[in-house]
């Protein structure tokens, strides 16, 4: 225990210092008293030269040194910063069926305008089946069917989900009427059904063209929807996702024509296949190579395997469409390859985005890089 000094001794030293004036010698430091009492003084910590240099370089604003070091982005124990999408496989399937419906309507319109009934019929029937499946997948994700109806209460041009709901609502009835018109030849020639037999073909032509007019929006709005989220690899790829989805829709629609139509009527389907494959390959290549770290989720894991398979299948399908003009079997195989490629592309894009949301580095590192670029550019 440290013995206390007498109170009179302390007071005398204090008054002597006042009488001596400002030039008197300083009283012994506290460390000396502590040493005399058997305690070692606390060591003085030298300032870190690296931190001092950082403070001079970055911690000065308006002539003042910041007392608090600048914050760094990090993640709490490596946990995701963003909440990963709750969507499951049914939304990835919805992405595919929506594109298939759009491409099939474009194929049917081409067959209608060029006098190719096999292409027209195959496109219309496939479009109806695909849009029906899309509706089932979408309602399954919403949980209750009435939620789809509730989304039609408001039209928000700034919301891709709202716009997509209205697009699907406009496209579905048109595609349905066009497909039903293909059954007009099976109806009897007399009576009320005979009247329907005469009326359905011209109505189906108008409905088929209306569905084709809506098809490009149906094919691409899902890409805009994904890019509008906070998921890093989806958001960064906003210029390419609509292009990829448009190319995938064209290729899948062309695949229907290659499978169902005879070779003499498959000319428009072959041209659609080549155009769609080119768009899909170019868009996928840009997504995988032009976005730095945020391209990584598209080249690794499940997404990487799916997109590589899609690339091989797309090239094979497009080549078969060009070289297999005289072989119905080669055309059908090419169509099957393009359909499989479209499925792999949609699921690969889906899994790539989900992977980027689960790993915090895809959120933290791009933020840090943007901050460093702003510092390098200086104040505006």
C-alpha atoms as a printed R data frame, in Angstrom:
    type eleno elety resid chain resno       x       y       z
1   ATOM     1    CA   UNK     A     1   0.000   0.000   0.000
2   ATOM     2    CA   UNK     A     2   1.329   3.469  -0.897
3   ATOM     3    CA   UNK     A     3   1.741   5.729   2.211
4   ATOM     4    CA   UNK     A     4   0.002   9.094   1.974
5   ATOM     5    CA   UNK     A     5   2.057  12.270   2.261
6   ATOM     6    CA   UNK     A     6   1.190  14.629   5.136
7   ATOM     7    CA   UNK     A     7  -1.266  17.295   4.145
8   ATOM     8    CA   UNK     A     8   1.016  20.086   5.431
9   ATOM     9    CA   UNK     A     9   3.894  18.926   3.215
10  ATOM    10    CA   UNK     A    10   1.676  19.037   0.143
11  ATOM    11    CA   UNK     A    11   0.361  22.528   0.999
12  ATOM    12    CA   UNK     A    12   3.888  23.864   1.618
13  ATOM    13    CA   UNK     A    13   5.114  22.685  -1.740
14  ATOM    14    CA   UNK     A    14   2.106  24.285  -3.444
15  ATOM    15    CA   UNK     A    15   2.644  27.684  -1.760
16  ATOM    16    CA   UNK     A    16   6.407  27.630  -2.515
17  ATOM    17    CA   UNK     A    17   5.616  27.122  -6.181
18  ATOM    18    CA   UNK     A    18   3.270  30.140  -6.162
19  ATOM    19    CA   UNK     A    19   5.882  32.360  -4.474
20  ATOM    20    CA   UNK     A    20   8.616  31.333  -6.932
21  ATOM    21    CA   UNK     A    21   6.630  32.580  -9.913
22  ATOM    22    CA   UNK     A    22   6.326  31.233 -13.443
23  ATOM    23    CA   UNK     A    23  10.116  30.654 -13.884
24  ATOM    24    CA   UNK     A    24  10.417  28.218 -11.035
25  ATOM    25    CA   UNK     A    25  11.431  24.645 -11.687
26  ATOM    26    CA   UNK     A    26   8.616  22.270 -12.327
27  ATOM    27    CA   UNK     A    27   7.659  19.956  -9.486
28  ATOM    28    CA   UNK     A    28   8.807  16.397  -9.776
29  ATOM    29    CA   UNK     A    29   6.631  14.368 -12.086
30  ATOM    30    CA   UNK     A    30   4.089  11.955 -10.875
31  ATOM    31    CA   UNK     A    31   6.171   9.089 -12.268
32  ATOM    32    CA   UNK     A    32   8.970   9.934  -9.815
33  ATOM    33    CA   UNK     A    33   6.603   9.696  -6.908
34  ATOM    34    CA   UNK     A    34   5.258   6.464  -8.237
35  ATOM    35    CA   UNK     A    35   8.765   5.094  -8.638
36  ATOM    36    CA   UNK     A    36   9.604   6.094  -5.127
37  ATOM    37    CA   UNK     A    37   6.609   4.204  -3.963
38  ATOM    38    CA   UNK     A    38   7.701   1.109  -5.809
39  ATOM    39    CA   UNK     A    39   5.501   1.443  -8.908
40  ATOM    40    CA   UNK     A    40   6.836   1.485 -12.449
41  ATOM    41    CA   UNK     A    41   5.614   4.356 -14.624
42  ATOM    42    CA   UNK     A    42   3.266   3.539 -17.539
43  ATOM    43    CA   UNK     A    43   5.246   3.254 -20.784
44  ATOM    44    CA   UNK     A    44   4.660   5.942 -23.377
45  ATOM    45    CA   UNK     A    45   3.237   4.516 -26.647
46  ATOM    46    CA   UNK     A    46   4.931   5.877 -29.735
47  ATOM    47    CA   UNK     A    47   2.590   6.941 -32.531
48  ATOM    48    CA   UNK     A    48   2.327   4.612 -35.496
49  ATOM    49    CA   UNK     A    49   4.197   6.250 -38.440
50  ATOM    50    CA   UNK     A    50   1.917   4.571 -41.023
51  ATOM    51    CA   UNK     A    51  -1.206   5.820 -39.268
52  ATOM    52    CA   UNK     A    52   0.338   9.293 -38.945
53  ATOM    53    CA   UNK     A    53   1.044   9.366 -42.679
54  ATOM    54    CA   UNK     A    54  -2.490   8.227 -43.444
55  ATOM    55    CA   UNK     A    55  -3.833  10.934 -41.197
56  ATOM    56    CA   UNK     A    56  -1.825  13.571 -43.061
57  ATOM    57    CA   UNK     A    57  -2.864  12.231 -46.460
58  ATOM    58    CA   UNK     A    58  -6.541  11.412 -46.000
59  ATOM    59    CA   UNK     A    59  -7.674  12.626 -42.605
60  ATOM    60    CA   UNK     A    60  -7.432  16.350 -43.290
61  ATOM    61    CA   UNK     A    61 -10.572  18.154 -44.335
62  ATOM    62    CA   UNK     A    62 -10.756  21.905 -44.315
63  ATOM    63    CA   UNK     A    63  -7.418  22.210 -42.479
64  ATOM    64    CA   UNK     A    64  -8.432  19.976 -39.555
65  ATOM    65    CA   UNK     A    65  -7.130  16.535 -38.653
66  ATOM    66    CA   UNK     A    66  -9.814  13.928 -38.119
67  ATOM    67    CA   UNK     A    67  -9.656  12.395 -34.669
68  ATOM    68    CA   UNK     A    68 -11.513   9.257 -35.773
69  ATOM    69    CA   UNK     A    69 -10.081   7.002 -38.516
70  ATOM    70    CA   UNK     A    70 -12.192   6.653 -41.614
71  ATOM    71    CA   UNK     A    71 -14.611   3.751 -41.569
72  ATOM    72    CA   UNK     A    72 -14.026   0.699 -43.713
73  ATOM    73    CA   UNK     A    73 -16.736  -1.462 -45.215
74  ATOM    74    CA   UNK     A    74 -16.862  -4.900 -43.724
75  ATOM    75    CA   UNK     A    75 -19.313  -7.671 -42.954
76  ATOM    76    CA   UNK     A    76 -20.408  -8.937 -39.577
77  ATOM    77    CA   UNK     A    77 -18.595 -12.252 -39.189
78  ATOM    78    CA   UNK     A    78 -18.738 -12.790 -42.966
79  ATOM    79    CA   UNK     A    79 -22.520 -12.900 -43.025
80  ATOM    80    CA   UNK     A    80 -24.385 -11.660 -46.127
81  ATOM    81    CA   UNK     A    81 -24.993  -7.932 -46.195
82  ATOM    82    CA   UNK     A    82 -27.948  -8.289 -48.533
83  ATOM    83    CA   UNK     A    83 -30.855 -10.604 -47.964
84  ATOM    84    CA   UNK     A    84 -30.632 -13.222 -50.734
85  ATOM    85    CA   UNK     A    85 -33.657 -13.509 -53.029
86  ATOM    86    CA   UNK     A    86 -36.356 -15.774 -51.671
87  ATOM    87    CA   UNK     A    87 -37.239 -16.909 -55.205
88  ATOM    88    CA   UNK     A    88 -36.907 -20.578 -55.921
89  ATOM    89    CA   UNK     A    89 -36.656 -22.689 -59.086
90  ATOM    90    CA   UNK     A    90 -40.176 -21.752 -60.176
91  ATOM    91    CA   UNK     A    91 -39.099 -18.168 -60.901
92  ATOM    92    CA   UNK     A    92 -36.160 -19.405 -62.985
93  ATOM    93    CA   UNK     A    93 -38.644 -21.619 -64.848
94  ATOM    94    CA   UNK     A    94 -40.919 -18.597 -65.261
95  ATOM    95    CA   UNK     A    95 -38.040 -16.731 -66.903
96  ATOM    96    CA   UNK     A    96 -37.736 -19.555 -69.441
97  ATOM    97    CA   UNK     A    97 -41.426 -20.082 -70.192
98  ATOM    98    CA   UNK     A    98 -42.019 -16.349 -70.615
99  ATOM    99    CA   UNK     A    99 -39.235 -16.151 -73.179
100 ATOM   100    CA   UNK     A   100 -40.478 -19.289 -74.930
101 ATOM   101    CA   UNK     A   101 -43.976 -17.813 -75.212
102 ATOM   102    CA   UNK     A   102 -42.643 -14.552 -76.651
103 ATOM   103    CA   UNK     A   103 -40.391 -16.274 -79.181
104 ATOM   104    CA   UNK     A   104 -43.164 -18.651 -80.255
105 ATOM   105    CA   UNK     A   105 -45.541 -15.742 -80.929
106 ATOM   106    CA   UNK     A   106 -42.923 -14.061 -83.092
107 ATOM   107    CA   UNK     A   107 -42.417 -17.329 -84.950
108 ATOM   108    CA   UNK     A   108 -46.184 -17.707 -85.448
109 ATOM   109    CA   UNK     A   109 -46.462 -14.157 -86.783
110 ATOM   110    CA   UNK     A   110 -43.670 -14.867 -89.244
111 ATOM   111    CA   UNK     A   111 -45.412 -18.024 -90.405
112 ATOM   112    CA   UNK     A   112 -48.703 -16.136 -90.734
113 ATOM   113    CA   UNK     A   113 -47.227 -13.297 -92.795
114 ATOM   114    CA   UNK     A   114 -45.224 -15.582 -95.094
115 ATOM   115    CA   UNK     A   115 -47.894 -18.233 -95.659
116 ATOM   116    CA   UNK     A   116 -46.336 -21.063 -93.640
117 ATOM   117    CA   UNK     A   117 -49.215 -22.703 -91.751
118 ATOM   118    CA   UNK     A   118 -47.049 -25.286 -89.957
119 ATOM   119    CA   UNK     A   119 -44.895 -22.562 -88.391
120 ATOM   120    CA   UNK     A   120 -47.958 -20.513 -87.511
121 ATOM   121    CA   UNK     A   121 -49.719 -23.424 -85.867
122 ATOM   122    CA   UNK     A   122 -46.711 -24.625 -83.910
123 ATOM   123    CA   UNK     A   123 -45.914 -21.119 -82.687
124 ATOM   124    CA   UNK     A   124 -49.463 -20.328 -81.559
125 ATOM   125    CA   UNK     A   125 -50.015 -23.594 -79.697
126 ATOM   126    CA   UNK     A   126 -46.624 -23.422 -77.983
127 ATOM   127    CA   UNK     A   127 -47.188 -19.790 -77.007
128 ATOM   128    CA   UNK     A   128 -50.472 -20.660 -75.301
129 ATOM   129    CA   UNK     A   129 -48.927 -23.564 -73.410
130 ATOM   130    CA   UNK     A   130 -45.891 -21.510 -72.345
131 ATOM   131    CA   UNK     A   131 -47.882 -18.508 -71.146
132 ATOM   132    CA   UNK     A   132 -50.164 -20.847 -69.202
133 ATOM   133    CA   UNK     A   133 -47.139 -22.382 -67.497
134 ATOM   134    CA   UNK     A   134 -45.774 -18.898 -66.790
135 ATOM   135    CA   UNK     A   135 -48.993 -17.945 -65.068
136 ATOM   136    CA   UNK     A   136 -48.856 -21.081 -62.912
137 ATOM   137    CA   UNK     A   137 -45.226 -20.425 -61.897
138 ATOM   138    CA   UNK     A   138 -45.921 -16.785 -61.111
139 ATOM   139    CA   UNK     A   139 -48.990 -17.506 -59.001
140 ATOM   140    CA   UNK     A   140 -47.095 -20.281 -57.211
141 ATOM   141    CA   UNK     A   141 -44.411 -17.781 -56.255
142 ATOM   142    CA   UNK     A   142 -46.972 -15.205 -55.121
143 ATOM   143    CA   UNK     A   143 -48.533 -17.804 -52.831
144 ATOM   144    CA   UNK     A   144 -52.177 -16.923 -53.445
145 ATOM   145    CA   UNK     A   145 -53.879 -16.420 -56.828
146 ATOM   146    CA   UNK     A   146 -55.643 -13.234 -55.744
147 ATOM   147    CA   UNK     A   147 -52.293 -11.470 -55.354
148 ATOM   148    CA   UNK     A   148 -51.925 -11.439 -59.127
149 ATOM   149    CA   UNK     A   149 -55.307  -9.748 -59.369
150 ATOM   150    CA   UNK     A   150 -54.317  -7.217 -56.710
151 ATOM   151    CA   UNK     A   151 -51.304  -6.175 -58.790
152 ATOM   152    CA   UNK     A   152 -53.664  -5.059 -61.556
153 ATOM   153    CA   UNK     A   153 -55.234  -2.422 -59.322
154 ATOM   154    CA   UNK     A   154 -52.355  -0.006 -59.935
155 ATOM   155    CA   UNK     A   155 -50.193   0.656 -63.005
156 ATOM   156    CA   UNK     A   156 -46.758   1.995 -62.088
157 ATOM   157    CA   UNK     A   157 -44.538   2.734 -65.105
158 ATOM   158    CA   UNK     A   158 -41.487   2.907 -62.815
159 ATOM   159    CA   UNK     A   159 -42.055  -0.625 -61.478
160 ATOM   160    CA   UNK     A   160 -40.896  -3.478 -63.741
161 ATOM   161    CA   UNK     A   161 -43.077  -5.892 -61.763
162 ATOM   162    CA   UNK     A   162 -46.194  -3.783 -62.306
163 ATOM   163    CA   UNK     A   163 -45.409  -3.269 -65.994
164 ATOM   164    CA   UNK     A   164 -44.709  -6.974 -66.400
165 ATOM   165    CA   UNK     A   165 -48.027  -7.889 -64.858
166 ATOM   166    CA   UNK     A   166 -49.866  -5.700 -67.347
167 ATOM   167    CA   UNK     A   167 -47.777  -7.049 -70.241
168 ATOM   168    CA   UNK     A   168 -48.621 -10.609 -69.256
169 ATOM   169    CA   UNK     A   169 -52.300  -9.684 -68.889
170 ATOM   170    CA   UNK     A   170 -52.378  -8.153 -72.375
171 ATOM   171    CA   UNK     A   171 -50.351 -10.910 -74.004
172 ATOM   172    CA   UNK     A   172 -52.164 -13.911 -72.512
173 ATOM   173    CA   UNK     A   173 -55.653 -13.342 -73.973
174 ATOM   174    CA   UNK     A   174 -54.235 -12.471 -77.401
175 ATOM   175    CA   UNK     A   175 -52.101 -15.614 -77.462
176 ATOM   176    CA   UNK     A   176 -55.070 -17.663 -76.259
177 ATOM   177    CA   UNK     A   177 -57.441 -16.417 -78.976
178 ATOM   178    CA   UNK     A   178 -54.797 -17.005 -81.650
179 ATOM   179    CA   UNK     A   179 -54.269 -20.582 -80.460
180 ATOM   180    CA   UNK     A   180 -57.996 -21.318 -80.258
181 ATOM   181    CA   UNK     A   181 -58.387 -20.084 -83.829
182 ATOM   182    CA   UNK     A   182 -56.206 -22.983 -84.967
183 ATOM   183    CA   UNK     A   183 -59.037 -25.341 -83.977
184 ATOM   184    CA   UNK     A   184 -61.566 -23.647 -86.280
185 ATOM   185    CA   UNK     A   185 -61.199 -26.309 -88.961
186 ATOM   186    CA   UNK     A   186 -62.403 -28.976 -86.520
187 ATOM   187    CA   UNK     A   187 -65.770 -27.264 -85.954
188 ATOM   188    CA   UNK     A   188 -68.907 -28.188 -87.928
189 ATOM   189    CA   UNK     A   189 -69.845 -26.015 -90.889
190 ATOM   190    CA   UNK     A   190 -73.423 -25.259 -89.836
191 ATOM   191    CA   UNK     A   191 -75.174 -23.637 -86.898
192 ATOM   192    CA   UNK     A   192 -73.586 -21.525 -84.206
193 ATOM   193    CA   UNK     A   193 -70.368 -23.516 -84.321
194 ATOM   194    CA   UNK     A   194 -70.279 -22.987 -88.077
195 ATOM   195    CA   UNK     A   195 -70.376 -19.243 -87.475
196 ATOM   196    CA   UNK     A   196 -67.477 -19.596 -85.049
197 ATOM   197    CA   UNK     A   197 -65.618 -21.590 -87.704
198 ATOM   198    CA   UNK     A   198 -65.893 -18.677 -90.124
199 ATOM   199    CA   UNK     A   199 -65.148 -15.932 -87.607
200 ATOM   200    CA   UNK     A   200 -62.226 -17.470 -85.730
201 ATOM   201    CA   UNK     A   201 -59.560 -17.394 -88.504
202 ATOM   202    CA   UNK     A   202 -59.630 -13.616 -89.122
203 ATOM   203    CA   UNK     A   203 -59.936 -12.937 -85.398
204 ATOM   204    CA   UNK     A   204 -57.003 -15.258 -84.813
205 ATOM   205    CA   UNK     A   205 -54.900 -13.370 -87.328
206 ATOM   206    CA   UNK     A   206 -55.487 -10.097 -85.508
207 ATOM   207    CA   UNK     A   207 -54.867 -11.718 -82.130
208 ATOM   208    CA   UNK     A   208 -51.686 -13.394 -83.375
209 ATOM   209    CA   UNK     A   209 -50.247 -10.089 -84.556
210 ATOM   210    CA   UNK     A   210 -51.256  -8.430 -81.272
211 ATOM   211    CA   UNK     A   211 -49.463 -11.151 -79.328
212 ATOM   212    CA   UNK     A   212 -46.379 -10.727 -81.519
213 ATOM   213    CA   UNK     A   213 -46.439  -6.960 -80.913
214 ATOM   214    CA   UNK     A   214 -46.407  -7.559 -77.151
215 ATOM   215    CA   UNK     A   215 -43.837 -10.367 -77.318
216 ATOM   216    CA   UNK     A   216 -40.622  -8.242 -77.260
217 ATOM   217    CA   UNK     A   217 -41.711  -6.574 -74.031
218 ATOM   218    CA   UNK     A   218 -42.612  -9.954 -72.534
219 ATOM   219    CA   UNK     A   219 -39.229 -11.366 -73.519
220 ATOM   220    CA   UNK     A   220 -37.134  -8.559 -72.012
221 ATOM   221    CA   UNK     A   221 -39.012  -7.163 -69.026
222 ATOM   222    CA   UNK     A   222 -37.775  -9.970 -66.766
223 ATOM   223    CA   UNK     A   223 -34.194  -8.897 -67.500
224 ATOM   224    CA   UNK     A   224 -35.095  -5.336 -66.500
225 ATOM   225    CA   UNK     A   225 -36.796  -6.697 -63.383
226 ATOM   226    CA   UNK     A   226 -33.696  -8.600 -62.238
227 ATOM   227    CA   UNK     A   227 -31.374  -5.676 -63.016
228 ATOM   228    CA   UNK     A   228 -33.569  -3.367 -60.942
229 ATOM   229    CA   UNK     A   229 -32.926  -5.319 -57.741
230 ATOM   230    CA   UNK     A   230 -30.054  -4.753 -55.290
231 ATOM   231    CA   UNK     A   231 -28.519  -8.160 -56.103
232 ATOM   232    CA   UNK     A   232 -24.958  -7.155 -57.128
233 ATOM   233    CA   UNK     A   233 -24.357  -9.320 -60.200
234 ATOM   234    CA   UNK     A   234 -27.866  -8.720 -61.556
235 ATOM   235    CA   UNK     A   235 -27.754  -4.988 -60.952
236 ATOM   236    CA   UNK     A   236 -24.313  -4.546 -62.521
237 ATOM   237    CA   UNK     A   237 -25.372  -6.459 -65.655
238 ATOM   238    CA   UNK     A   238 -28.336  -4.172 -66.392
239 ATOM   239    CA   UNK     A   239 -27.195  -3.424 -69.996
240 ATOM   240    CA   UNK     A   240 -26.776  -7.099 -70.907
241 ATOM   241    CA   UNK     A   241 -29.629  -8.969 -69.213
242 ATOM   242    CA   UNK     A   242 -32.397  -7.726 -71.563
243 ATOM   243    CA   UNK     A   243 -30.179  -8.575 -74.545
244 ATOM   244    CA   UNK     A   244 -29.511 -12.080 -73.246
245 ATOM   245    CA   UNK     A   245 -33.179 -12.689 -72.542
246 ATOM   246    CA   UNK     A   246 -34.214 -11.372 -75.958
247 ATOM   247    CA   UNK     A   247 -31.725 -13.659 -77.700
248 ATOM   248    CA   UNK     A   248 -32.788 -16.621 -75.576
249 ATOM   249    CA   UNK     A   249 -36.453 -15.983 -76.424
250 ATOM   250    CA   UNK     A   250 -35.727 -15.833 -80.160
251 ATOM   251    CA   UNK     A   251 -33.647 -19.016 -80.025
252 ATOM   252    CA   UNK     A   252 -36.272 -20.958 -78.060
253 ATOM   253    CA   UNK     A   253 -39.063 -19.819 -80.387
254 ATOM   254    CA   UNK     A   254 -36.981 -20.820 -83.393
255 ATOM   255    CA   UNK     A   255 -36.414 -24.208 -81.773
256 ATOM   256    CA   UNK     A   256 -40.166 -24.835 -81.851
257 ATOM   257    CA   UNK     A   257 -40.202 -24.245 -85.606
258 ATOM   258    CA   UNK     A   258 -37.182 -26.456 -86.199
259 ATOM   259    CA   UNK     A   259 -38.822 -29.307 -84.309
260 ATOM   260    CA   UNK     A   260 -42.418 -29.016 -85.559
261 ATOM   261    CA   UNK     A   261 -42.264 -27.625 -89.095
262 ATOM   262    CA   UNK     A   262 -41.103 -29.447 -92.243
263 ATOM   263    CA   UNK     A   263 -37.860 -28.312 -93.810
264 ATOM   264    CA   UNK     A   264 -39.602 -26.434 -96.627
265 ATOM   265    CA   UNK     A   265 -41.322 -24.126 -94.115
266 ATOM   266    CA   UNK     A   266 -38.512 -23.778 -91.561
267 ATOM   267    CA   UNK     A   267 -36.636 -20.913 -93.240
268 ATOM   268    CA   UNK     A   268 -37.791 -18.169 -90.828
269 ATOM   269    CA   UNK     A   269 -37.058 -20.455 -87.884
270 ATOM   270    CA   UNK     A   270 -33.466 -20.951 -89.051
271 ATOM   271    CA   UNK     A   271 -32.900 -17.220 -89.383
272 ATOM   272    CA   UNK     A   272 -34.437 -16.643 -85.960
273 ATOM   273    CA   UNK     A   273 -32.181 -19.315 -84.497
274 ATOM   274    CA   UNK     A   274 -29.010 -17.678 -85.793
275 ATOM   275    CA   UNK     A   275 -30.074 -14.172 -84.689
276 ATOM   276    CA   UNK     A   276 -31.129 -15.348 -81.247
277 ATOM   277    CA   UNK     A   277 -27.974 -17.400 -80.736
278 ATOM   278    CA   UNK     A   278 -25.787 -14.429 -81.679
279 ATOM   279    CA   UNK     A   279 -27.541 -12.108 -79.206
280 ATOM   280    CA   UNK     A   280 -27.412 -14.687 -76.443
281 ATOM   281    CA   UNK     A   281 -23.729 -15.510 -76.931
282 ATOM   282    CA   UNK     A   282 -22.620 -11.878 -77.138
283 ATOM   283    CA   UNK     A   283 -24.636 -10.878 -74.083
284 ATOM   284    CA   UNK     A   284 -23.436 -13.823 -72.013
285 ATOM   285    CA   UNK     A   285 -19.809 -13.146 -72.971
286 ATOM   286    CA   UNK     A   286 -20.090  -9.526 -71.855
287 ATOM   287    CA   UNK     A   287 -21.684 -10.528 -68.553
288 ATOM   288    CA   UNK     A   288 -18.886 -13.015 -67.863
289 ATOM   289    CA   UNK     A   289 -15.978 -10.724 -68.775
290 ATOM   290    CA   UNK     A   290 -16.799  -7.007 -68.461
291 ATOM   291    CA   UNK     A   291 -17.817  -6.505 -64.837
292 ATOM   292    CA   UNK     A   292 -14.696  -7.448 -62.908
293 ATOM   293    CA   UNK     A   293 -15.390  -9.143 -59.614
294 ATOM   294    CA   UNK     A   294 -19.156  -9.113 -60.223
295 ATOM   295    CA   UNK     A   295 -18.664 -11.333 -63.285
296 ATOM   296    CA   UNK     A   296 -17.199 -14.060 -61.091
297 ATOM   297    CA   UNK     A   297 -20.533 -15.561 -59.918
298 ATOM   298    CA   UNK     A   298 -21.406 -16.254 -63.570
299 ATOM   299    CA   UNK     A   299 -18.209 -18.237 -64.145
300 ATOM   300    CA   UNK     A   300 -18.022 -20.357 -61.001
301 ATOM   301    CA   UNK     A   301 -20.228 -22.861 -59.207
302 ATOM   302    CA   UNK     A   302 -23.621 -23.899 -60.510
303 ATOM   303    CA   UNK     A   303 -24.077 -20.752 -62.596
304 ATOM   304    CA   UNK     A   304 -20.733 -21.243 -64.325
305 ATOM   305    CA   UNK     A   305 -21.499 -24.847 -65.243
306 ATOM   306    CA   UNK     A   306 -24.940 -23.945 -66.575
307 ATOM   307    CA   UNK     A   307 -23.725 -21.020 -68.661
308 ATOM   308    CA   UNK     A   308 -20.862 -23.037 -70.151
309 ATOM   309    CA   UNK     A   309 -23.307 -25.783 -71.089
310 ATOM   310    CA   UNK     A   310 -25.626 -23.164 -72.568
311 ATOM   311    CA   UNK     A   311 -22.817 -21.785 -74.717
312 ATOM   312    CA   UNK     A   312 -21.973 -25.218 -76.145
313 ATOM   313    CA   UNK     A   313 -25.625 -26.050 -76.801
314 ATOM   314    CA   UNK     A   314 -26.304 -22.668 -78.428
315 ATOM   315    CA   UNK     A   315 -23.386 -23.009 -80.829
316 ATOM   316    CA   UNK     A   316 -24.380 -26.577 -81.686
317 ATOM   317    CA   UNK     A   317 -28.027 -25.621 -82.208
318 ATOM   318    CA   UNK     A   318 -27.231 -22.651 -84.440
319 ATOM   319    CA   UNK     A   319 -24.776 -24.694 -86.494
320 ATOM   320    CA   UNK     A   320 -27.302 -27.498 -86.908
321 ATOM   321    CA   UNK     A   321 -29.976 -24.998 -87.969
322 ATOM   322    CA   UNK     A   322 -27.716 -23.721 -90.747
323 ATOM   323    CA   UNK     A   323 -26.245 -27.024 -91.899
324 ATOM   324    CA   UNK     A   324 -29.237 -29.324 -91.448
325 ATOM   325    CA   UNK     A   325 -31.625 -27.778 -93.941
326 ATOM   326    CA   UNK     A   326 -32.190 -31.035 -95.794
327 ATOM   327    CA   UNK     A   327 -32.434 -33.270 -92.749
328 ATOM   328    CA   UNK     A   328 -35.529 -33.183 -90.565
329 ATOM   329    CA   UNK     A   329 -33.711 -35.155 -87.857
330 ATOM   330    CA   UNK     A   330 -30.791 -32.700 -87.712
331 ATOM   331    CA   UNK     A   331 -33.227 -29.780 -87.547
332 ATOM   332    CA   UNK     A   332 -35.127 -31.407 -84.697
333 ATOM   333    CA   UNK     A   333 -31.908 -32.105 -82.780
334 ATOM   334    CA   UNK     A   334 -30.824 -28.508 -83.328
335 ATOM   335    CA   UNK     A   335 -34.136 -27.296 -81.963
336 ATOM   336    CA   UNK     A   336 -33.798 -29.498 -78.893
337 ATOM   337    CA   UNK     A   337 -30.276 -28.134 -78.292
338 ATOM   338    CA   UNK     A   338 -31.527 -24.555 -78.500
339 ATOM   339    CA   UNK     A   339 -34.352 -25.268 -76.063
340 ATOM   340    CA   UNK     A   340 -31.930 -26.835 -73.595
341 ATOM   341    CA   UNK     A   341 -29.557 -23.894 -74.038
342 ATOM   342    CA   UNK     A   342 -32.345 -21.445 -73.224
343 ATOM   343    CA   UNK     A   343 -33.201 -23.344 -70.041
344 ATOM   344    CA   UNK     A   344 -29.535 -23.434 -68.989
345 ATOM   345    CA   UNK     A   345 -29.095 -19.718 -69.698
346 ATOM   346    CA   UNK     A   346 -32.080 -18.638 -67.605
347 ATOM   347    CA   UNK     A   347 -31.172 -20.899 -64.685
348 ATOM   348    CA   UNK     A   348 -27.498 -19.869 -64.912
349 ATOM   349    CA   UNK     A   349 -28.325 -16.158 -64.726
350 ATOM   350    CA   UNK     A   350 -30.673 -16.870 -61.825
351 ATOM   351    CA   UNK     A   351 -28.107 -18.849 -59.817
352 ATOM   352    CA   UNK     A   352 -25.351 -16.319 -60.528
353 ATOM   353    CA   UNK     A   353 -27.365 -13.507 -59.000
354 ATOM   354    CA   UNK     A   354 -28.330 -15.531 -55.941
355 ATOM   355    CA   UNK     A   355 -24.670 -16.472 -55.358
356 ATOM   356    CA   UNK     A   356 -23.590 -12.824 -55.511
357 ATOM   357    CA   UNK     A   357 -26.155 -11.865 -52.858
358 ATOM   358    CA   UNK     A   358 -25.005 -14.598 -50.459
359 ATOM   359    CA   UNK     A   359 -21.304 -13.653 -50.470
360 ATOM   360    CA   UNK     A   360 -20.606 -10.257 -48.795
361 ATOM   361    CA   UNK     A   361 -17.475  -9.595 -50.853
362 ATOM   362    CA   UNK     A   362 -19.586  -8.900 -53.944
363 ATOM   363    CA   UNK     A   363 -21.194  -6.037 -52.030
364 ATOM   364    CA   UNK     A   364 -18.209  -4.751 -50.017
365 ATOM   365    CA   UNK     A   365 -15.374  -4.820 -52.554
366 ATOM   366    CA   UNK     A   366 -17.183  -2.944 -55.383
367 ATOM   367    CA   UNK     A   367 -18.245  -0.265 -52.864
368 ATOM   368    CA   UNK     A   368 -14.650   0.136 -51.725
369 ATOM   369    CA   UNK     A   369 -13.427   0.330 -55.319
370 ATOM   370    CA   UNK     A   370 -15.982   3.034 -56.164
371 ATOM   371    CA   UNK     A   371 -14.902   4.998 -53.089
372 ATOM   372    CA   UNK     A   372 -11.244   4.787 -54.102
373 ATOM   373    CA   UNK     A   373 -12.060   5.968 -57.623
374 ATOM   374    CA   UNK     A   374 -13.906   8.978 -56.224
375 ATOM   375    CA   UNK     A   375 -10.919   9.812 -54.051
376 ATOM   376    CA   UNK     A   376  -8.567   9.506 -56.995
377 ATOM   377    CA   UNK     A   377 -10.727  11.788 -59.118
378 ATOM   378    CA   UNK     A   378 -10.728  14.430 -56.385
379 ATOM   379    CA   UNK     A   379 -13.478  16.864 -55.436
380 ATOM   380    CA   UNK     A   380 -15.808  17.943 -58.243
